[in-house]
Amino acid sequence: MPRYFFDVHDGVDLRDEIGRDLESGSILRAEALKVVTALMAAEADDARETTLVLTVRDAAGVTPLKVRLVCQVEEL
């Protein structure tokens, strides 16, 4: 099973050095969405605007998936 690394970019770049063994395709996509939404929930707690990018790379450095999540809070 291939190993994928989930690098986080949110103003600070955090490189995943451990990785996860996952099948590619829909399982990889589902895991990436789970990770990025959990991170956004933690970050957006006290922010009005947050952009978070999760770059998924394999052991060879190839990027099969990138997820960008933007949260904007507008008080009316």
PDB file of N, CA, C, O and CB in Angstrom:
ATOM      1  N   MET A   1       0.853  -1.169   0.000  1.00  0.00           N
ATOM      2  CA  MET A   1       0.000   0.000   0.000  1.00  0.00           C
ATOM      3  C   MET A   1       0.903   1.238   0.000  1.00  0.00           C
ATOM      4  O   MET A   1       1.859   1.296   0.774  1.00  0.00           O
ATOM      5  CB  MET A   1      -0.973  -0.005   1.231  1.00  0.00           C
ATOM      6  N   PRO A   2       0.621   2.219  -0.845  1.00  0.00           N
ATOM      7  CA  PRO A   2       1.478   3.405  -0.918  1.00  0.00           C
ATOM      8  C   PRO A   2       1.373   4.294   0.322  1.00  0.00           C
ATOM      9  O   PRO A   2       0.345   4.334   0.998  1.00  0.00           O
ATOM     10  CB  PRO A   2       1.126   4.213  -2.146  1.00  0.00           C
ATOM     11  N   ARG A   3       2.461   4.999   0.598  1.00  0.00           N
ATOM     12  CA  ARG A   3       2.489   5.952   1.712  1.00  0.00           C
ATOM     13  C   ARG A   3       2.323   7.351   1.141  1.00  0.00           C
ATOM     14  O   ARG A   3       2.974   7.727   0.166  1.00  0.00           O
ATOM     15  CB  ARG A   3       3.820   5.835   2.540  1.00  0.00           C
ATOM     16  N   TYR A   4       1.428   8.119   1.776  1.00  0.00           N
ATOM     17  CA  TYR A   4       1.173   9.502   1.373  1.00  0.00           C
ATOM     18  C   TYR A   4       1.457  10.434   2.537  1.00  0.00           C
ATOM     19  O   TYR A   4       1.257  10.085   3.700  1.00  0.00           O
ATOM     20  CB  TYR A   4      -0.282   9.678   0.883  1.00  0.00           C
ATOM     21  N   PHE A   5       1.928  11.625   2.200  1.00  0.00           N
ATOM     22  CA  PHE A   5       2.279  12.634   3.188  1.00  0.00           C
ATOM     23  C   PHE A   5       1.357  13.831   3.004  1.00  0.00           C
ATOM     24  O   PHE A   5       1.075  14.240   1.878  1.00  0.00           O
ATOM     25  CB  PHE A   5       3.774  13.054   3.060  1.00  0.00           C
ATOM     26  N   PHE A   6       0.888  14.390   4.116  1.00  0.00           N
ATOM     27  CA  PHE A   6      -0.079  15.478   4.094  1.00  0.00           C
ATOM     28  C   PHE A   6       0.601  16.751   4.606  1.00  0.00           C
ATOM     29  O   PHE A   6       0.706  16.962   5.814  1.00  0.00           O
ATOM     30  CB  PHE A   6      -1.337  15.129   4.953  1.00  0.00           C
ATOM     31  N   ASP A   7       1.054  17.584   3.691  1.00  0.00           N
ATOM     32  CA  ASP A   7       1.725  18.833   4.045  1.00  0.00           C
ATOM     33  C   ASP A   7       0.690  19.947   4.174  1.00  0.00           C
ATOM     34  O   ASP A   7      -0.203  20.075   3.337  1.00  0.00           O
ATOM     35  CB  ASP A   7       2.802  19.205   2.987  1.00  0.00           C
ATOM     36  N   VAL A   8       0.817  20.746   5.224  1.00  0.00           N
ATOM     37  CA  VAL A   8      -0.150  21.801   5.522  1.00  0.00           C
ATOM     38  C   VAL A   8       0.482  23.160   5.260  1.00  0.00           C
ATOM     39  O   VAL A   8       1.619  23.420   5.656  1.00  0.00           O
ATOM     40  CB  VAL A   8      -0.645  21.703   6.987  1.00  0.00           C
ATOM     41  N   HIS A   9      -0.274  24.023   4.586  1.00  0.00           N
ATOM     42  CA  HIS A   9       0.170  25.387   4.298  1.00  0.00           C
ATOM     43  C   HIS A   9      -0.946  26.330   4.762  1.00  0.00           C
ATOM     44  O   HIS A   9      -2.046  26.326   4.210  1.00  0.00           O
ATOM     45  CB  HIS A   9       0.499  25.585   2.753  1.00  0.00           C
ATOM     46  N   ASP A  10      -0.644  27.134   5.779  1.00  0.00           N
ATOM     47  CA  ASP A  10      -1.640  28.071   6.305  1.00  0.00           C
ATOM     48  C   ASP A  10      -0.972  29.366   6.765  1.00  0.00           C
ATOM     49  O   ASP A  10      -1.335  29.943   7.790  1.00  0.00           O
ATOM     50  CB  ASP A  10      -2.420  27.431   7.470  1.00  0.00           C
ATOM     51  N   GLY A  11      -0.009  29.795   5.998  1.00  0.00           N
ATOM     52  CA  GLY A  11       0.826  30.919   6.415  1.00  0.00           C
ATOM     53  C   GLY A  11       2.158  30.406   6.941  1.00  0.00           C
ATOM     54  O   GLY A  11       3.172  31.101   6.880  1.00  0.00           O
ATOM     55  N   VAL A  12       2.144  29.201   7.450  1.00  0.00           N
ATOM     56  CA  VAL A  12       3.344  28.487   7.883  1.00  0.00           C
ATOM     57  C   VAL A  12       3.297  27.124   7.200  1.00  0.00           C
ATOM     58  O   VAL A  12       2.251  26.474   7.179  1.00  0.00           O
ATOM     59  CB  VAL A  12       3.423  28.353   9.471  1.00  0.00           C
ATOM     60  N   ASP A  13       4.416  26.692   6.646  1.00  0.00           N
ATOM     61  CA  ASP A  13       4.464  25.399   5.971  1.00  0.00           C
ATOM     62  C   ASP A  13       4.858  24.307   6.963  1.00  0.00           C
ATOM     63  O   ASP A  13       5.907  24.386   7.603  1.00  0.00           O
ATOM     64  CB  ASP A  13       5.455  25.437   4.785  1.00  0.00           C
ATOM     65  N   LEU A  14       4.014  23.293   7.083  1.00  0.00           N
ATOM     66  CA  LEU A  14       4.293  22.153   7.951  1.00  0.00           C
ATOM     67  C   LEU A  14       4.388  20.904   7.088  1.00  0.00           C
ATOM     68  O   LEU A  14       3.403  20.466   6.494  1.00  0.00           O
ATOM     69  CB  LEU A  14       3.195  21.991   9.052  1.00  0.00           C
ATOM     70  N   ARG A  15       5.576  20.344   7.029  1.00  0.00           N
ATOM     71  CA  ARG A  15       5.824  19.170   6.186  1.00  0.00           C
ATOM     72  C   ARG A  15       5.603  17.900   7.006  1.00  0.00           C
ATOM     73  O   ARG A  15       6.180  17.734   8.081  1.00  0.00           O
ATOM     74  CB  ARG A  15       7.267  19.199   5.599  1.00  0.00           C
ATOM     75  N   ASP A  16       4.772  17.021   6.490  1.00  0.00           N
ATOM     76  CA  ASP A  16       4.488  15.737   7.129  1.00  0.00           C
ATOM     77  C   ASP A  16       5.679  14.808   6.897  1.00  0.00           C
ATOM     78  O   ASP A  16       5.993  14.474   5.755  1.00  0.00           O
ATOM     79  CB  ASP A  16       3.163  15.104   6.571  1.00  0.00           C
ATOM     80  N   GLU A  17       6.329  14.399   7.955  1.00  0.00           N
ATOM     81  CA  GLU A  17       7.488  13.508   7.844  1.00  0.00           C
ATOM     82  C   GLU A  17       7.132  12.055   8.152  1.00  0.00           C
ATOM     83  O   GLU A  17       7.962  11.163   7.980  1.00  0.00           O
ATOM     84  CB  GLU A  17       8.594  13.972   8.780  1.00  0.00           C
ATOM     85  N   ILE A  18       5.897  11.813   8.609  1.00  0.00           N
ATOM     86  CA  ILE A  18       5.496  10.462   9.003  1.00  0.00           C
ATOM     87  C   ILE A  18       4.697   9.772   7.903  1.00  0.00           C
ATOM     88  O   ILE A  18       5.022   8.653   7.507  1.00  0.00           O
ATOM     89  CB  ILE A  18       4.676  10.508  10.289  1.00  0.00           C
ATOM     90  N   GLY A  19       3.665  10.428   7.414  1.00  0.00           N
ATOM     91  CA  GLY A  19       2.847   9.876   6.339  1.00  0.00           C
ATOM     92  C   GLY A  19       1.838   8.849   6.814  1.00  0.00           C
ATOM     93  O   GLY A  19       1.785   8.490   7.990  1.00  0.00           O
ATOM     94  N   ARG A  20       1.035   8.384   5.857  1.00  0.00           N
ATOM     95  CA  ARG A  20      -0.009   7.394   6.126  1.00  0.00           C
ATOM     96  C   ARG A  20      -0.052   6.406   4.971  1.00  0.00           C
ATOM     97  O   ARG A  20       0.104   6.785   3.810  1.00  0.00           O
ATOM     98  CB  ARG A  20      -1.399   8.075   6.326  1.00  0.00           C
ATOM     99  N   ASP A  21      -0.261   5.160   5.292  1.00  0.00           N
ATOM    100  CA  ASP A  21      -0.419   4.135   4.261  1.00  0.00           C
ATOM    101  C   ASP A  21      -1.886   4.101   3.850  1.00  0.00           C
ATOM    102  O   ASP A  21      -2.759   3.755   4.645  1.00  0.00           O
ATOM    103  CB  ASP A  21       0.059   2.728   4.769  1.00  0.00           C
ATOM    104  N   LEU A  22      -2.143   4.464   2.595  1.00  0.00           N
ATOM    105  CA  LEU A  22      -3.517   4.541   2.092  1.00  0.00           C
ATOM    106  C   LEU A  22      -3.576   4.044   0.663  1.00  0.00           C
ATOM    107  O   LEU A  22      -2.597   4.123  -0.079  1.00  0.00           O
ATOM    108  CB  LEU A  22      -4.057   5.980   2.178  1.00  0.00           C
ATOM    109  N   GLU A  23      -4.723   3.537   0.293  1.00  0.00           N
ATOM    110  CA  GLU A  23      -4.962   3.247  -1.112  1.00  0.00           C
ATOM    111  C   GLU A  23      -5.202   4.573  -1.815  1.00  0.00           C
ATOM    112  O   GLU A  23      -5.653   5.533  -1.190  1.00  0.00           O
ATOM    113  CB  GLU A  23      -6.173   2.266  -1.305  1.00  0.00           C
ATOM    114  N   SER A  24      -4.911   4.633  -3.079  1.00  0.00           N
ATOM    115  CA  SER A  24      -5.132   5.872  -3.823  1.00  0.00           C
ATOM    116  C   SER A  24      -6.607   5.998  -4.187  1.00  0.00           C
ATOM    117  O   SER A  24      -7.418   5.148  -3.821  1.00  0.00           O
ATOM    118  CB  SER A  24      -4.252   5.914  -5.098  1.00  0.00           C
ATOM    119  N   GLY A  25      -6.946   7.046  -4.898  1.00  0.00           N
ATOM    120  CA  GLY A  25      -8.314   7.240  -5.367  1.00  0.00           C
ATOM    121  C   GLY A  25      -9.235   7.792  -4.305  1.00  0.00           C
ATOM    122  O   GLY A  25      -8.881   8.740  -3.604  1.00  0.00           O
ATOM    123  N   SER A  26     -10.411   7.211  -4.179  1.00  0.00           N
ATOM    124  CA  SER A  26     -11.438   7.764  -3.300  1.00  0.00           C
ATOM    125  C   SER A  26     -11.049   7.687  -1.826  1.00  0.00           C
ATOM    126  O   SER A  26     -11.453   8.548  -1.045  1.00  0.00           O
ATOM    127  CB  SER A  26     -12.746   7.040  -3.518  1.00  0.00           C
ATOM    128  N   ILE A  27     -10.280   6.684  -1.428  1.00  0.00           N
ATOM    129  CA  ILE A  27      -9.854   6.579  -0.028  1.00  0.00           C
ATOM    130  C   ILE A  27      -8.879   7.698   0.308  1.00  0.00           C
ATOM    131  O   ILE A  27      -8.980   8.308   1.372  1.00  0.00           O
ATOM    132  CB  ILE A  27      -9.206   5.202   0.247  1.00  0.00           C
ATOM    133  N   LEU A  28      -7.948   7.971  -0.578  1.00  0.00           N
ATOM    134  CA  LEU A  28      -6.997   9.066  -0.388  1.00  0.00           C
ATOM    135  C   LEU A  28      -7.732  10.403  -0.328  1.00  0.00           C
ATOM    136  O   LEU A  28      -7.447  11.234   0.534  1.00  0.00           O
ATOM    137  CB  LEU A  28      -5.949   9.080  -1.523  1.00  0.00           C
ATOM    138  N   ARG A  29      -8.664  10.605  -1.231  1.00  0.00           N
ATOM    139  CA  ARG A  29      -9.440  11.851  -1.273  1.00  0.00           C
ATOM    140  C   ARG A  29     -10.246  12.031   0.019  1.00  0.00           C
ATOM    141  O   ARG A  29     -10.263  13.123   0.588  1.00  0.00           O
ATOM    142  CB  ARG A  29     -10.388  11.856  -2.499  1.00  0.00           C
ATOM    143  N   ALA A  30     -10.900  10.988   0.476  1.00  0.00           N
ATOM    144  CA  ALA A  30     -11.701  11.059   1.700  1.00  0.00           C
ATOM    145  C   ALA A  30     -10.832  11.385   2.911  1.00  0.00           C
ATOM    146  O   ALA A  30     -11.230  12.183   3.760  1.00  0.00           O
ATOM    147  CB  ALA A  30     -12.443   9.737   1.929  1.00  0.00           C
ATOM    148  N   GLU A  31      -9.658  10.781   2.999  1.00  0.00           N
ATOM    149  CA  GLU A  31      -8.748  11.049   4.122  1.00  0.00           C
ATOM    150  C   GLU A  31      -8.249  12.489   4.079  1.00  0.00           C
ATOM    151  O   GLU A  31      -8.169  13.146   5.117  1.00  0.00           O
ATOM    152  CB  GLU A  31      -7.552  10.074   4.097  1.00  0.00           C
ATOM    153  N   ALA A  32      -7.914  12.984   2.897  1.00  0.00           N
ATOM    154  CA  ALA A  32      -7.455  14.370   2.757  1.00  0.00           C
ATOM    155  C   ALA A  32      -8.549  15.346   3.177  1.00  0.00           C
ATOM    156  O   ALA A  32      -8.267  16.329   3.863  1.00  0.00           O
ATOM    157  CB  ALA A  32      -7.022  14.654   1.306  1.00  0.00           C
ATOM    158  N   LEU A  33      -9.781  15.091   2.780  1.00  0.00           N
ATOM    159  CA  LEU A  33     -10.891  15.968   3.169  1.00  0.00           C
ATOM    160  C   LEU A  33     -11.137  15.916   4.670  1.00  0.00           C
ATOM    161  O   LEU A  33     -11.442  16.940   5.282  1.00  0.00           O
ATOM    162  CB  LEU A  33     -12.168  15.579   2.419  1.00  0.00           C
ATOM    163  N   LYS A  34     -11.009  14.742   5.267  1.00  0.00           N
ATOM    164  CA  LYS A  34     -11.175  14.606   6.715  1.00  0.00           C
ATOM    165  C   LYS A  34     -10.106  15.415   7.457  1.00  0.00           C
ATOM    166  O   LYS A  34     -10.409  16.116   8.423  1.00  0.00           O
ATOM    167  CB  LYS A  34     -11.105  13.118   7.131  1.00  0.00           C
ATOM    168  N   VAL A  35      -8.874  15.312   7.003  1.00  0.00           N
ATOM    169  CA  VAL A  35      -7.764  16.025   7.645  1.00  0.00           C
ATOM    170  C   VAL A  35      -7.931  17.534   7.505  1.00  0.00           C
ATOM    171  O   VAL A  35      -7.805  18.260   8.491  1.00  0.00           O
ATOM    172  CB  VAL A  35      -6.419  15.586   7.040  1.00  0.00           C
ATOM    173  N   VAL A  36      -8.213  18.019   6.296  1.00  0.00           N
ATOM    174  CA  VAL A  36      -8.277  19.461   6.067  1.00  0.00           C
ATOM    175  C   VAL A  36      -9.471  20.093   6.786  1.00  0.00           C
ATOM    176  O   VAL A  36      -9.361  21.221   7.267  1.00  0.00           O
ATOM    177  CB  VAL A  36      -8.355  19.753   4.569  1.00  0.00           C
ATOM    178  N   THR A  37     -10.598  19.402   6.871  1.00  0.00           N
ATOM    179  CA  THR A  37     -11.743  19.982   7.581  1.00  0.00           C
ATOM    180  C   THR A  37     -11.511  20.009   9.089  1.00  0.00           C
ATOM    181  O   THR A  37     -11.945  20.945   9.760  1.00  0.00           O
ATOM    182  CB  THR A  37     -13.017  19.194   7.265  1.00  0.00           C
ATOM    183  N   ALA A  38     -10.833  18.998   9.631  1.00  0.00           N
ATOM    184  CA  ALA A  38     -10.504  19.006  11.060  1.00  0.00           C
ATOM    185  C   ALA A  38      -9.536  20.137  11.385  1.00  0.00           C
ATOM    186  O   ALA A  38      -9.689  20.818  12.399  1.00  0.00           O
ATOM    187  CB  ALA A  38      -9.900  17.654  11.484  1.00  0.00           C
ATOM    188  N   LEU A  39      -8.545  20.336  10.530  1.00  0.00           N
ATOM    189  CA  LEU A  39      -7.599  21.437  10.738  1.00  0.00           C
ATOM    190  C   LEU A  39      -8.295  22.787  10.637  1.00  0.00           C
ATOM    191  O   LEU A  39      -8.020  23.689  11.429  1.00  0.00           O
ATOM    192  CB  LEU A  39      -6.458  21.360   9.721  1.00  0.00           C
ATOM    193  N   MET A  40      -9.193  22.930   9.668  1.00  0.00           N
ATOM    194  CA  MET A  40      -9.906  24.196   9.494  1.00  0.00           C
ATOM    195  C   MET A  40     -10.779  24.485  10.704  1.00  0.00           C
ATOM    196  O   MET A  40     -10.851  25.632  11.147  1.00  0.00           O
ATOM    197  CB  MET A  40     -10.760  24.166   8.217  1.00  0.00           C
ATOM    198  N   ALA A  41     -11.438  23.484  11.242  1.00  0.00           N
ATOM    199  CA  ALA A  41     -12.286  23.682  12.417  1.00  0.00           C
ATOM    200  C   ALA A  41     -11.464  24.229  13.581  1.00  0.00           C
ATOM    201  O   ALA A  41     -11.938  25.089  14.324  1.00  0.00           O
ATOM    202  CB  ALA A  41     -12.973  22.361  12.820  1.00  0.00           C
ATOM    203  N   ALA A  42     -10.256  23.744  13.742  1.00  0.00           N
ATOM    204  CA  ALA A  42      -9.387  24.219  14.819  1.00  0.00           C
ATOM    205  C   ALA A  42      -8.867  25.624  14.547  1.00  0.00           C
ATOM    206  O   ALA A  42      -8.780  26.438  15.466  1.00  0.00           O
ATOM    207  CB  ALA A  42      -8.217  23.265  15.010  1.00  0.00           C
ATOM    208  N   GLU A  43      -8.523  25.918  13.301  1.00  0.00           N
ATOM    209  CA  GLU A  43      -7.933  27.218  12.955  1.00  0.00           C
ATOM    210  C   GLU A  43      -8.954  28.334  12.870  1.00  0.00           C
ATOM    211  O   GLU A  43      -8.662  29.470  13.243  1.00  0.00           O
ATOM    212  CB  GLU A  43      -7.206  27.119  11.648  1.00  0.00           C
ATOM    213  N   ALA A  44     -10.142  28.029  12.387  1.00  0.00           N
ATOM    214  CA  ALA A  44     -11.139  29.063  12.118  1.00  0.00           C
ATOM    215  C   ALA A  44     -11.863  29.516  13.378  1.00  0.00           C
ATOM    216  O   ALA A  44     -12.698  30.418  13.321  1.00  0.00           O
ATOM    217  CB  ALA A  44     -12.144  28.560  11.112  1.00  0.00           C
ATOM    218  N   ASP A  45     -11.558  28.912  14.495  1.00  0.00           N
ATOM    219  CA  ASP A  45     -12.219  29.243  15.753  1.00  0.00           C
ATOM    220  C   ASP A  45     -12.189  30.729  16.075  1.00  0.00           C
ATOM    221  O   ASP A  45     -13.194  31.291  16.511  1.00  0.00           O
ATOM    222  CB  ASP A  45     -11.582  28.481  16.871  1.00  0.00           C
ATOM    223  N   ASP A  46     -11.060  31.360  15.867  1.00  0.00           N
ATOM    224  CA  ASP A  46     -10.919  32.761  16.264  1.00  0.00           C
ATOM    225  C   ASP A  46     -10.502  33.666  15.105  1.00  0.00           C
ATOM    226  O   ASP A  46      -9.975  34.756  15.327  1.00  0.00           O
ATOM    227  CB  ASP A  46      -9.908  32.875  17.383  1.00  0.00           C
ATOM    228  N   ALA A  47     -10.736  33.222  13.881  1.00  0.00           N
ATOM    229  CA  ALA A  47     -10.318  34.017  12.720  1.00  0.00           C
ATOM    230  C   ALA A  47     -11.526  34.431  11.895  1.00  0.00           C
ATOM    231  O   ALA A  47     -12.550  33.747  11.886  1.00  0.00           O
ATOM    232  CB  ALA A  47      -9.326  33.226  11.846  1.00  0.00           C
ATOM    233  N   ARG A  48     -11.399  35.555  11.205  1.00  0.00           N
ATOM    234  CA  ARG A  48     -12.450  36.011  10.307  1.00  0.00           C
ATOM    235  C   ARG A  48     -12.251  35.437   8.905  1.00  0.00           C
ATOM    236  O   ARG A  48     -13.216  35.210   8.174  1.00  0.00           O
ATOM    237  CB  ARG A  48     -12.479  37.544  10.256  1.00  0.00           C
ATOM    238  N   GLU A  49     -11.010  35.208   8.547  1.00  0.00           N
ATOM    239  CA  GLU A  49     -10.717  34.642   7.232  1.00  0.00           C
ATOM    240  C   GLU A  49      -9.507  33.727   7.343  1.00  0.00           C
ATOM    241  O   GLU A  49      -8.453  34.123   7.842  1.00  0.00           O
ATOM    242  CB  GLU A  49     -10.468  35.761   6.182  1.00  0.00           C
ATOM    243  N   THR A  50      -9.673  32.518   6.878  1.00  0.00           N
ATOM    244  CA  THR A  50      -8.606  31.533   6.948  1.00  0.00           C
ATOM    245  C   THR A  50      -8.552  30.754   5.639  1.00  0.00           C
ATOM    246  O   THR A  50      -9.578  30.308   5.126  1.00  0.00           O
ATOM    247  CB  THR A  50      -8.812  30.579   8.149  1.00  0.00           C
ATOM    248  N   THR A  51      -7.361  30.598   5.115  1.00  0.00           N
ATOM    249  CA  THR A  51      -7.153  29.736   3.952  1.00  0.00           C
ATOM    250  C   THR A  51      -6.169  28.653   4.353  1.00  0.00           C
ATOM    251  O   THR A  51      -5.103  28.929   4.904  1.00  0.00           O
ATOM    252  CB  THR A  51      -6.632  30.548   2.712  1.00  0.00           C
ATOM    253  N   LEU A  52      -6.538  27.440   4.072  1.00  0.00           N
ATOM    254  CA  LEU A  52      -5.702  26.307   4.422  1.00  0.00           C
ATOM    255  C   LEU A  52      -5.526  25.445   3.176  1.00  0.00           C
ATOM    256  O   LEU A  52      -6.498  25.118   2.496  1.00  0.00           O
ATOM    257  CB  LEU A  52      -6.320  25.487   5.597  1.00  0.00           C
ATOM    258  N   VAL A  53      -4.291  25.083   2.887  1.00  0.00           N
ATOM    259  CA  VAL A  53      -4.003  24.231   1.732  1.00  0.00           C
ATOM    260  C   VAL A  53      -3.336  22.960   2.241  1.00  0.00           C
ATOM    261  O   VAL A  53      -2.361  23.007   2.991  1.00  0.00           O
ATOM    262  CB  VAL A  53      -3.092  24.969   0.683  1.00  0.00           C
ATOM    263  N   LEU A  54      -3.878  21.833   1.820  1.00  0.00           N
ATOM    264  CA  LEU A  54      -3.312  20.538   2.154  1.00  0.00           C
ATOM    265  C   LEU A  54      -2.778  19.929   0.861  1.00  0.00           C
ATOM    266  O   LEU A  54      -3.540  19.649  -0.064  1.00  0.00           O
ATOM    267  CB  LEU A  54      -4.375  19.600   2.841  1.00  0.00           C
ATOM    268  N   THR A  55      -1.472  19.729   0.805  1.00  0.00           N
ATOM    269  CA  THR A  55      -0.848  19.119  -0.368  1.00  0.00           C
ATOM    270  C   THR A  55      -0.500  17.680  -0.024  1.00  0.00           C
ATOM    271  O   THR A  55       0.228  17.413   0.932  1.00  0.00           O
ATOM    272  CB  THR A  55       0.424  19.913  -0.822  1.00  0.00           C
ATOM    273  N   VAL A  56      -1.025  16.768  -0.811  1.00  0.00           N
ATOM    274  CA  VAL A  56      -0.754  15.347  -0.604  1.00  0.00           C
ATOM    275  C   VAL A  56       0.339  14.938  -1.586  1.00  0.00           C
ATOM    276  O   VAL A  56       0.238  15.196  -2.785  1.00  0.00           O
ATOM    277  CB  VAL A  56      -2.053  14.473  -0.796  1.00  0.00           C
ATOM    278  N   ARG A  57       1.383  14.298  -1.064  1.00  0.00           N
ATOM    279  CA  ARG A  57       2.462  13.822  -1.931  1.00  0.00           C
ATOM    280  C   ARG A  57       2.758  12.372  -1.591  1.00  0.00           C
ATOM    281  O   ARG A  57       2.528  11.912  -0.472  1.00  0.00           O
ATOM    282  CB  ARG A  57       3.743  14.699  -1.777  1.00  0.00           C
ATOM    283  N   ASP A  58       3.270  11.670  -2.581  1.00  0.00           N
ATOM    284  CA  ASP A  58       3.643  10.277  -2.336  1.00  0.00           C
ATOM    285  C   ASP A  58       5.130  10.207  -1.982  1.00  0.00           C
ATOM    286  O   ASP A  58       5.803  11.236  -1.919  1.00  0.00           O
ATOM    287  CB  ASP A  58       3.329   9.388  -3.581  1.00  0.00           C
ATOM    288  N   ALA A  59       5.636   9.010  -1.754  1.00  0.00           N
ATOM    289  CA  ALA A  59       7.031   8.831  -1.335  1.00  0.00           C
ATOM    290  C   ALA A  59       8.020   9.318  -2.380  1.00  0.00           C
ATOM    291  O   ALA A  59       9.153   9.663  -2.043  1.00  0.00           O
ATOM    292  CB  ALA A  59       7.299   7.373  -1.031  1.00  0.00           C
ATOM    293  N   ALA A  60       7.609   9.352  -3.649  1.00  0.00           N
ATOM    294  CA  ALA A  60       8.478   9.836  -4.727  1.00  0.00           C
ATOM    295  C   ALA A  60       8.405  11.354  -4.887  1.00  0.00           C
ATOM    296  O   ALA A  60       9.135  11.928  -5.695  1.00  0.00           O
ATOM    297  CB  ALA A  60       8.103   9.165  -6.041  1.00  0.00           C
ATOM    298  N   GLY A  61       7.528  12.003  -4.122  1.00  0.00           N
ATOM    299  CA  GLY A  61       7.394  13.456  -4.215  1.00  0.00           C
ATOM    300  C   GLY A  61       6.346  13.925  -5.202  1.00  0.00           C
ATOM    301  O   GLY A  61       6.179  15.128  -5.403  1.00  0.00           O
ATOM    302  N   VAL A  62       5.637  12.994  -5.820  1.00  0.00           N
ATOM    303  CA  VAL A  62       4.573  13.340  -6.768  1.00  0.00           C
ATOM    304  C   VAL A  62       3.342  13.788  -5.980  1.00  0.00           C
ATOM    305  O   VAL A  62       2.984  13.178  -4.972  1.00  0.00           O
ATOM    306  CB  VAL A  62       4.229  12.125  -7.702  1.00  0.00           C
ATOM    307  N   THR A  63       2.698  14.862  -6.451  1.00  0.00           N
ATOM    308  CA  THR A  63       1.513  15.408  -5.787  1.00  0.00           C
ATOM    309  C   THR A  63       0.254  14.978  -6.537  1.00  0.00           C
ATOM    310  O   THR A  63      -0.074  15.563  -7.569  1.00  0.00           O
ATOM    311  CB  THR A  63       1.593  16.955  -5.702  1.00  0.00           C
ATOM    312  N   PRO A  64      -0.462  13.960  -6.031  1.00  0.00           N
ATOM    313  CA  PRO A  64      -1.676  13.523  -6.707  1.00  0.00           C
ATOM    314  C   PRO A  64      -2.911  14.337  -6.327  1.00  0.00           C
ATOM    315  O   PRO A  64      -3.938  14.263  -7.002  1.00  0.00           O
ATOM    316  CB  PRO A  64      -1.923  12.080  -6.406  1.00  0.00           C
ATOM    317  N   LEU A  65      -2.810  15.119  -5.240  1.00  0.00           N
ATOM    318  CA  LEU A  65      -4.001  15.807  -4.745  1.00  0.00           C
ATOM    319  C   LEU A  65      -3.612  17.045  -3.947  1.00  0.00           C
ATOM    320  O   LEU A  65      -2.664  17.022  -3.163  1.00  0.00           O
ATOM    321  CB  LEU A  65      -4.851  14.863  -3.882  1.00  0.00           C
ATOM    322  N   LYS A  66      -4.356  18.119  -4.158  1.00  0.00           N
ATOM    323  CA  LYS A  66      -4.194  19.331  -3.360  1.00  0.00           C
ATOM    324  C   LYS A  66      -5.594  19.823  -3.014  1.00  0.00           C
ATOM    325  O   LYS A  66      -6.458  19.921  -3.885  1.00  0.00           O
ATOM    326  CB  LYS A  66      -3.361  20.437  -4.129  1.00  0.00           C
ATOM    327  N   VAL A  67      -5.814  20.131  -1.740  1.00  0.00           N
ATOM    328  CA  VAL A  67      -7.114  20.612  -1.278  1.00  0.00           C
ATOM    329  C   VAL A  67      -6.923  22.011  -0.708  1.00  0.00           C
ATOM    330  O   VAL A  67      -6.074  22.226   0.158  1.00  0.00           O
ATOM    331  CB  VAL A  67      -7.740  19.645  -0.211  1.00  0.00           C
ATOM    332  N   ARG A  68      -7.715  22.960  -1.197  1.00  0.00           N
ATOM    333  CA  ARG A  68      -7.682  24.331  -0.678  1.00  0.00           C
ATOM    334  C   ARG A  68      -9.044  24.605  -0.048  1.00  0.00           C
ATOM    335  O   ARG A  68     -10.081  24.445  -0.692  1.00  0.00           O
ATOM    336  CB  ARG A  68      -7.347  25.385  -1.817  1.00  0.00           C
ATOM    337  N   LEU A  69      -9.029  25.020   1.217  1.00  0.00           N
ATOM    338  CA  LEU A  69     -10.259  25.305   1.936  1.00  0.00           C
ATOM    339  C   LEU A  69     -10.192  26.737   2.438  1.00  0.00           C
ATOM    340  O   LEU A  69      -9.232  27.129   3.103  1.00  0.00           O
ATOM    341  CB  LEU A  69     -10.477  24.304   3.111  1.00  0.00           C
ATOM    342  N   VAL A  70     -11.218  27.512   2.116  1.00  0.00           N
ATOM    343  CA  VAL A  70     -11.279  28.919   2.515  1.00  0.00           C
ATOM    344  C   VAL A  70     -12.486  29.102   3.418  1.00  0.00           C
ATOM    345  O   VAL A  70     -13.589  28.662   3.094  1.00  0.00           O
ATOM    346  CB  VAL A  70     -11.360  29.868   1.271  1.00  0.00           C
ATOM    347  N   CYS A  71     -12.272  29.749   4.545  1.00  0.00           N
ATOM    348  CA  CYS A  71     -13.357  30.050   5.474  1.00  0.00           C
ATOM    349  C   CYS A  71     -13.386  31.561   5.682  1.00  0.00           C
ATOM    350  O   CYS A  71     -12.394  32.157   6.103  1.00  0.00           O
ATOM    351  CB  CYS A  71     -13.177  29.288   6.839  1.00  0.00           C
ATOM    352  N   GLN A  72     -14.522  32.168   5.385  1.00  0.00           N
ATOM    353  CA  GLN A  72     -14.699  33.603   5.596  1.00  0.00           C
ATOM    354  C   GLN A  72     -15.917  33.806   6.478  1.00  0.00           C
ATOM    355  O   GLN A  72     -17.006  33.325   6.166  1.00  0.00           O
ATOM    356  CB  GLN A  72     -14.854  34.368   4.241  1.00  0.00           C
ATOM    357  N   VAL A  73     -15.731  34.515   7.573  1.00  0.00           N
ATOM    358  CA  VAL A  73     -16.822  34.808   8.488  1.00  0.00           C
ATOM    359  C   VAL A  73     -17.168  36.278   8.333  1.00  0.00           C
ATOM    360  O   VAL A  73     -16.321  37.153   8.514  1.00  0.00           O
ATOM    361  CB  VAL A  73     -16.446  34.462   9.967  1.00  0.00           C
ATOM    362  N   GLU A  74     -18.411  36.534   7.997  1.00  0.00           N
ATOM    363  CA  GLU A  74     -18.873  37.906   7.796  1.00  0.00           C
ATOM    364  C   GLU A  74     -20.015  38.175   8.767  1.00  0.00           C
ATOM    365  O   GLU A  74     -21.114  37.639   8.620  1.00  0.00           O
ATOM    366  CB  GLU A  74     -19.326  38.143   6.317  1.00  0.00           C
ATOM    367  N   GLU A  75     -19.741  39.006   9.750  1.00  0.00           N
ATOM    368  CA  GLU A  75     -20.786  39.364  10.712  1.00  0.00           C
ATOM    369  C   GLU A  75     -21.621  40.490  10.133  1.00  0.00           C
ATOM    370  O   GLU A  75     -21.081  41.497   9.675  1.00  0.00           O
ATOM    371  CB  GLU A  75     -20.175  39.780  12.083  1.00  0.00           C
ATOM    372  N   LEU A  76     -22.922  40.328  10.151  1.00  0.00           N
ATOM    373  CA  LEU A  76     -23.835  41.318   9.563  1.00  0.00           C
ATOM    374  C   LEU A  76     -24.570  42.095  10.631  1.00  0.00           C
ATOM    375  O   LEU A  76     -25.378  42.968  10.314  1.00  0.00           O
ATOM    376  CB  LEU A  76     -24.839  40.641   8.641  1.00  0.00           C
TER     377      LEU A  76
END
